[in-house]
Amino acid sequence: MTPAINTAKKAKVDFKIHEYSHDPRAASYGQEAAEKLGVDPDRVFKTLVVAMNGKDLGVAVLPVSCQLNLKLFAKAMGVKKAAMADQKQVENTTGYILGGVSPIGQKKRLATVVHNSAEDLQTIFVSAGKRGLDIELAPKDLVKLTRGKFNRICE
């Protein structure tokens, strides 16, 4: 069990766990998950940690099929500047390793924005806290678990 799975269980939200054999040579963790699980890449969401105004961290959850727009993310978070966070800082703050960062059950709860395309889907897949393990749940439950919000953060 990962902290993400434990958090979802404790909150009593409906979810399913999907496991696949992770290939360490995979160029894109999210794309690999979509292919190995046989799921549309628009339903598999990646978790990116972003440094805001050079100090605070925030989480962007978006389809693996799109690229984060840092300006849109900054606007959604009400900050002037956003940049991708440093790997070591991400791992220390979330408790997860890159490629297995879940938006759920992080060591330190970070402000979270889920791309608004999720609102149109019945369920989405996000990392369950380790490479090769995804959790499928309703987008509204993801927002509830992360105390996040929906907003447009990619083109």
FIRO-397775 format. One record per residue (C-alpha): residue number from 1; residue in one letter; x, y, z. Coordinates in pm, 1 decimal. Example, Ala and Ser with C-alpha at 12.3 -4.5 7.8 and 13.67 -1.06 7.14 Angstrom:
2
(rec 1,'a',(1230.0,-450.0,780.0))
(rec 2,'s',(1367.0,-106.0,714.0))
//
This chain:
155
(rec 1,'m',(0.0,0.0,0.0))
(rec 2,'t',(113.8,350.3,-79.7))
(rec 3,'p',(14.3,670.4,102.0))
(rec 4,'a',(-208.6,753.1,-198.2))
(rec 5,'i',(-401.9,426.0,-171.3))
(rec 6,'n',(-426.6,455.6,207.3))
(rec 7,'t',(-559.7,812.8,176.5))
(rec 8,'a',(-825.0,706.7,-76.5))
(rec 9,'k',(-929.6,411.8,143.1))
(rec 10,'k',(-952.8,629.0,453.6))
(rec 11,'a',(-1168.6,883.1,267.2))
(rec 12,'k',(-1394.3,598.8,146.7))
(rec 13,'v',(-1390.9,709.6,-217.5))
(rec 14,'d',(-1445.6,457.8,-496.7))
(rec 15,'f',(-1123.5,368.8,-675.5))
(rec 16,'k',(-948.5,89.9,-863.7))
(rec 17,'i',(-580.1,5.7,-863.5))
(rec 18,'h',(-405.7,-77.0,-1191.3))
(rec 19,'e',(-58.3,-228.7,-1192.9))
(rec 20,'y',(172.4,-274.3,-1490.7))
(rec 21,'s',(533.8,-370.0,-1546.7))
(rec 22,'h',(730.0,-43.9,-1560.8))
(rec 23,'d',(1014.1,-24.9,-1812.8))
(rec 24,'p',(1293.8,195.5,-1670.1))
(rec 25,'r',(1387.2,291.8,-2027.1))
(rec 26,'a',(1044.8,445.9,-2096.2))
(rec 27,'a',(1077.8,802.5,-2223.7))
(rec 28,'s',(746.3,915.8,-2070.3))
(rec 29,'y',(603.6,756.8,-1755.5))
(rec 30,'g',(250.9,877.4,-1832.1))
(rec 31,'q',(254.3,766.4,-2194.4))
(rec 32,'e',(389.8,428.7,-2083.4))
(rec 33,'a',(102.2,394.6,-1833.2))
(rec 34,'a',(-156.5,476.9,-2101.7))
(rec 35,'e',(-8.9,222.3,-2343.1))
(rec 36,'k',(39.9,-59.2,-2091.4))
(rec 37,'l',(-304.3,-10.0,-1935.5))
(rec 38,'g',(-470.8,24.4,-2277.2))
(rec 39,'v',(-628.1,357.2,-2179.0))
(rec 40,'d',(-681.6,673.8,-2383.3))
(rec 41,'p',(-393.4,914.7,-2297.4))
(rec 42,'d',(-655.1,1186.3,-2233.7))
(rec 43,'r',(-769.5,983.5,-1928.4))
(rec 44,'v',(-420.9,924.9,-1785.5))
(rec 45,'f',(-307.3,1229.3,-1588.9))
(rec 46,'k',(48.3,1315.0,-1490.4))
(rec 47,'t',(144.3,1490.1,-1169.6))
(rec 48,'l',(391.7,1777.5,-1201.2))
(rec 49,'v',(529.0,1978.5,-910.5))
(rec 50,'v',(584.5,2346.0,-978.2))
(rec 51,'a',(778.0,2613.2,-789.1))
(rec 52,'m',(569.8,2929.0,-752.2))
(rec 53,'n',(734.8,3268.5,-714.7))
(rec 54,'g',(1059.1,3079.5,-654.1))
(rec 55,'k',(961.1,2932.6,-316.0))
(rec 56,'d',(620.3,2766.2,-262.0))
(rec 57,'l',(534.1,2444.7,-442.3))
(rec 58,'g',(210.7,2357.6,-618.6))
(rec 59,'v',(83.4,2053.5,-805.4))
(rec 60,'a',(-43.8,2040.9,-1162.5))
(rec 61,'v',(-243.5,1734.2,-1266.8))
(rec 62,'l',(-296.8,1716.5,-1642.3))
(rec 63,'p',(-345.6,1463.5,-1922.3))
(rec 64,'v',(-26.3,1297.1,-2042.3))
(rec 65,'s',(-136.2,1404.0,-2391.3))
(rec 66,'c',(-80.0,1773.8,-2317.5))
(rec 67,'q',(198.5,1997.2,-2192.6))
(rec 68,'l',(173.5,2219.8,-1885.6))
(rec 69,'n',(142.8,2590.0,-1964.5))
(rec 70,'l',(329.1,2756.4,-1677.8))
(rec 71,'k',(160.6,3091.5,-1740.0))
(rec 72,'l',(-186.2,2936.8,-1714.3))
(rec 73,'f',(-79.2,2746.4,-1402.4))
(rec 74,'a',(55.8,3063.8,-1239.5))
(rec 75,'k',(-268.9,3244.1,-1321.8))
(rec 76,'a',(-476.8,2957.4,-1177.1))
(rec 77,'m',(-268.7,2972.1,-858.3))
(rec 78,'g',(-276.7,3351.8,-834.7))
(rec 79,'v',(100.8,3392.0,-855.0))
(rec 80,'k',(326.6,3586.9,-1088.2))
(rec 81,'k',(582.4,3321.9,-1175.8))
(rec 82,'a',(591.2,2942.3,-1208.0))
(rec 83,'a',(873.6,2706.0,-1301.3))
(rec 84,'m',(925.6,2332.5,-1275.1))
(rec 85,'a',(1046.5,2235.7,-927.6))
(rec 86,'d',(1382.1,2074.3,-855.7))
(rec 87,'q',(1375.9,1690.6,-843.6))
(rec 88,'k',(1525.2,1667.5,-494.5))
(rec 89,'q',(1277.6,1924.4,-358.5))
(rec 90,'v',(988.3,1736.2,-523.3))
(rec 91,'e',(1091.3,1404.3,-370.2))
(rec 92,'n',(1159.7,1550.9,-23.2))
(rec 93,'t',(831.2,1743.4,-13.8))
(rec 94,'t',(597.2,1480.9,-159.5))
(rec 95,'g',(761.9,1163.7,-29.1))
(rec 96,'y',(742.0,1014.5,-378.7))
(rec 97,'i',(1007.6,958.6,-647.0))
(rec 98,'l',(979.7,1117.0,-992.0))
(rec 99,'g',(772.2,901.0,-1221.4))
(rec 100,'g',(571.3,787.5,-921.1))
(rec 101,'v',(455.6,1118.1,-774.4))
(rec 102,'s',(90.4,1093.1,-681.1))
(rec 103,'p',(-122.4,1401.3,-622.2))
(rec 104,'i',(-279.6,1205.9,-332.9))
(rec 105,'g',(-120.9,1133.6,5.0))
(rec 106,'q',(181.5,1358.5,-24.9))
(rec 107,'k',(397.3,1415.3,284.2))
(rec 108,'k',(313.8,1785.4,269.9))
(rec 109,'r',(-23.0,1881.1,120.4))
(rec 110,'l',(38.8,2117.0,-171.1))
(rec 111,'a',(-206.1,2345.3,-350.4))
(rec 112,'t',(-334.3,2145.3,-647.4))
(rec 113,'v',(-488.9,2228.4,-983.5))
(rec 114,'v',(-643.7,1956.2,-1199.9))
(rec 115,'h',(-683.6,2038.1,-1568.5))
(rec 116,'n',(-1048.6,2114.9,-1640.1))
(rec 117,'s',(-1074.2,1847.2,-1912.0))
(rec 118,'a',(-1105.0,1597.9,-1624.3))
(rec 119,'e',(-1448.2,1738.5,-1539.6))
(rec 120,'d',(-1587.6,1580.5,-1858.3))
(rec 121,'l',(-1462.8,1231.2,-1769.3))
(rec 122,'q',(-1624.5,969.7,-1548.7))
(rec 123,'t',(-1287.7,845.0,-1417.6))
(rec 124,'i',(-922.1,934.0,-1464.7))
(rec 125,'f',(-596.5,755.8,-1386.0))
(rec 126,'v',(-320.4,914.4,-1175.2))
(rec 127,'s',(-9.3,769.7,-1017.2))
(rec 128,'a',(-81.6,569.7,-703.7))
(rec 129,'g',(258.5,659.5,-561.6))
(rec 130,'k',(502.8,432.3,-737.9))
(rec 131,'r',(614.2,362.4,-1091.6))
(rec 132,'g',(394.1,98.5,-1251.1))
(rec 133,'l',(96.3,163.4,-1023.8))
(rec 134,'d',(-201.6,384.9,-1107.9))
(rec 135,'i',(-521.9,464.7,-923.4))
(rec 136,'e',(-844.8,519.0,-1119.1))
(rec 137,'l',(-1102.9,744.6,-958.1))
(rec 138,'a',(-1363.8,1009.0,-1031.3))
(rec 139,'p',(-1212.3,1353.9,-1096.6))
(rec 140,'k',(-1435.8,1509.9,-829.6))
(rec 141,'d',(-1293.0,1261.0,-576.7))
(rec 142,'l',(-937.7,1354.4,-677.5))
(rec 143,'v',(-1018.5,1721.6,-619.2))
(rec 144,'k',(-1177.7,1632.7,-285.7))
(rec 145,'l',(-875.2,1425.5,-173.2))
(rec 146,'t',(-625.2,1695.9,-270.4))
(rec 147,'r',(-845.6,1992.2,-173.2))
(rec 148,'g',(-768.8,2106.9,-525.6))
(rec 149,'k',(-959.8,2284.9,-798.2))
(rec 150,'f',(-1025.5,2251.2,-1169.0))
(rec 151,'n',(-874.9,2501.7,-1408.3))
(rec 152,'r',(-728.3,2523.6,-1757.2))
(rec 153,'i',(-353.3,2466.8,-1724.7))
(rec 154,'c',(-261.6,2336.2,-2070.9))
(rec 155,'e',(-351.8,2419.4,-2429.0))
//
